Amino acid sequence: VKIFAPNIEQRDVVNHLKGSPTEEKRNVLVESARLARGNIQDLAELKASEFDAVIFPGGFGVAKNLCSWAVDGKNCTVNEHVSSTLQAFHTSKKPIGLCCISPVLAAKVFPGCEVTVGQDKNVDGRYPDAETASAIAELGCKHICKNVNESHVDKANKIVTTCAFMCKAPLHEIFDGIGTMVQEVLKLA
């Protein structure tokens, strides 16, 4: 297992205690290295031929830094290294795992693919970003409704997705969904 991140400036730095942006400037690779305890490489160096699969975590950082979804929605652009990484694994017929908001990356890069970000309706207030499913459909992809503890496998494209924190759920349910995504990715590898 190796960890990669793009060597780019963050769109903005958030004070997570207050939930608001700060004036600070930070680099995505440097911040990712902090989380990975330094064991990380520049995404531009990733070679799909050296790996059996790729998994992209989710989070608002994906929607702000790996693409511009947070600002542009379905009209977003995807970072060139993220897009080329996804395309390299897809072309090599190697599995791709995506969780939380990161399935929108596949929706932008692979028109016609199937993904899930949970539900397409805000069921009991648990899916506050349910409109993301509609945006995915508008991109020409098929959104598959799944519960937080489930994942969806697009067998034709070898793309496995789960909603994770797109659902307001107990952590153990989110953990279970991510676990099924990882297991399905490994089955396809």
C-alpha positions in Angstrom: 0.0 0.0 0.0 1.3 3.4 -0.9 -0.3 6.8 -0.4 -0.3 9.6 -2.9 -1.6 13.2 -3.1 -1.4 16.0 -5.6 1.4 18.6 -5.1 -0.9 21.6 -5.3 -2.1 24.5 -3.1 -5.3 23.8 -1.2 -8.3 25.8 -2.4 -8.7 27.0 1.2 -7.7 26.1 4.7 -10.5 25.4 7.1 -10.5 26.0 10.8 -12.4 22.8 11.7 -13.1 24.0 15.2 -15.1 27.0 13.8 -16.0 25.4 10.5 -14.8 28.4 8.5 -12.0 29.2 6.1 -8.8 30.9 7.3 -6.3 33.1 5.5 -3.6 30.4 5.7 -2.2 28.8 2.6 -1.3 25.1 2.7 -0.1 22.5 0.2 -2.3 19.3 -0.3 0.7 17.0 -0.5 2.2 18.5 2.7 -1.1 18.3 4.6 -1.6 14.8 3.4 1.9 13.9 4.5 1.0 15.1 8.0 -2.0 12.7 8.1 0.1 9.9 6.5 3.0 10.5 8.9 5.2 11.4 6.0 4.9 8.1 4.1 3.5 9.7 0.9 4.4 10.5 -2.7 3.3 13.0 -5.3 0.3 11.7 -7.3 2.2 12.7 -10.5 4.6 9.8 -9.7 1.9 7.1 -9.4 2.2 4.4 -12.0 -0.9 2.2 -12.4 1.3 -0.7 -13.6 2.8 -1.0 -10.1 -0.5 -1.4 -8.3 -3.5 -3.8 -8.4 -6.1 -1.2 -7.5 -6.6 2.4 -6.4 -8.8 3.8 -3.7 -9.7 7.5 -3.3 -11.0 8.6 0.1 -13.7 11.2 0.3 -14.2 14.3 2.3 -14.7 18.0 1.4 -11.0 18.2 0.4 -11.9 16.0 -2.6 -14.6 18.4 -3.6 -12.3 21.3 -3.2 -8.9 20.1 -4.2 -9.1 17.0 -6.3 -11.9 18.7 -8.3 -13.9 21.8 -8.2 -17.2 20.1 -7.2 -17.6 22.2 -4.1 -17.8 25.4 -6.2 -18.9 24.2 -9.6 -21.0 21.1 -9.0 -21.6 19.0 -12.1 -19.7 21.6 -14.1 -16.6 21.0 -12.2 -13.1 20.2 -13.5 -11.0 17.3 -12.2 -7.4 17.8 -11.3 -5.3 16.5 -14.3 -3.3 14.0 -12.2 -6.4 12.7 -10.5 -8.1 12.3 -13.9 -5.0 10.6 -15.5 -4.7 8.2 -12.5 -8.3 7.2 -12.8 -8.0 6.7 -16.6 -4.8 4.7 -16.2 -6.4 2.2 -13.8 -9.6 2.1 -15.9 -7.7 1.4 -19.1 -5.6 -1.3 -17.3 -9.0 -2.8 -16.2 -7.9 -2.5 -12.5 -10.5 -1.7 -9.8 -11.2 1.8 -8.5 -12.7 2.4 -5.1 -14.3 5.7 -4.3 -16.1 6.8 -1.1 -18.0 9.8 0.2 -18.0 12.6 -2.4 -15.3 11.0 -4.5 -17.7 9.0 -6.7 -18.3 12.4 -8.5 -14.7 12.0 -9.9 -15.8 8.8 -11.7 -19.0 10.6 -12.8 -16.9 13.3 -14.5 -14.2 11.1 -15.9 -16.3 8.0 -17.0 -19.6 9.1 -18.5 -22.1 6.2 -18.2 -20.6 4.6 -15.2 -22.6 3.5 -12.1 -21.9 5.0 -8.7 -23.5 5.7 -5.3 -23.3 8.6 -2.9 -26.1 7.1 -0.8 -29.7 8.0 -1.5 -31.3 10.4 -4.0 -33.7 11.8 -1.3 -32.9 13.2 2.1 -34.3 10.2 4.0 -35.0 11.2 7.6 -32.4 14.0 7.3 -29.6 11.5 7.0 -28.7 12.4 3.4 -28.4 16.2 3.4 -26.5 16.2 0.1 -29.0 13.9 -1.7 -29.1 16.3 -4.7 -25.6 15.0 -5.6 -27.3 11.9 -7.0 -29.3 14.0 -9.4 -26.2 15.9 -10.5 -24.5 12.5 -11.2 -27.5 11.5 -13.3 -27.3 14.8 -15.2 -23.7 13.9 -16.1 -25.0 10.8 -17.9 -24.2 8.3 -15.1 -26.4 6.0 -13.2 -26.8 6.7 -9.5 -27.6 3.6 -7.5 -29.3 4.1 -4.1 -27.5 2.3 -1.3 -27.5 2.5 2.5 -24.5 3.8 4.3 -23.3 0.3 5.3 -23.4 -0.9 1.6 -21.3 -0.3 -1.5 -22.1 -0.6 -5.2 -20.0 -2.4 -7.7 -20.1 -1.3 -11.4 -18.7 -4.5 -12.8 -18.4 -3.2 -16.3 -16.1 -0.4 -15.2 -14.6 -2.1 -12.1 -15.7 0.9 -10.0 -16.8 0.4 -6.4 -18.4 3.2 -4.4 -19.9 3.8 -1.0 -21.5 6.9 0.5 -19.5 7.1 3.8 -20.0 10.6 5.3 -22.5 11.6 2.7 -24.9 10.0 5.2 -25.3 11.3 8.8 -24.8 8.0 10.4 -23.0 6.4 13.4 -19.3 5.9 12.7 -19.7 2.1 12.8 -22.2 2.1 9.9 -19.8 4.3 7.9 -17.0 2.0 8.7 -19.0 -1.0 7.6 -19.8 0.6 4.2 -16.1 1.6 3.6 -15.2 -2.0 4.6 -17.5 -3.5 2.0 -16.1 -1.1 -0.6 -12.5 -2.2 0.2 -13.5 -5.9 0.2 -15.2 -5.5 -3.3 -12.2 -3.7 -4.7 -10.0 -6.5 -3.5 -12.3 -9.1 -5.0 -11.9 -7.4 -8.4 -8.1 -7.0 -8.1 
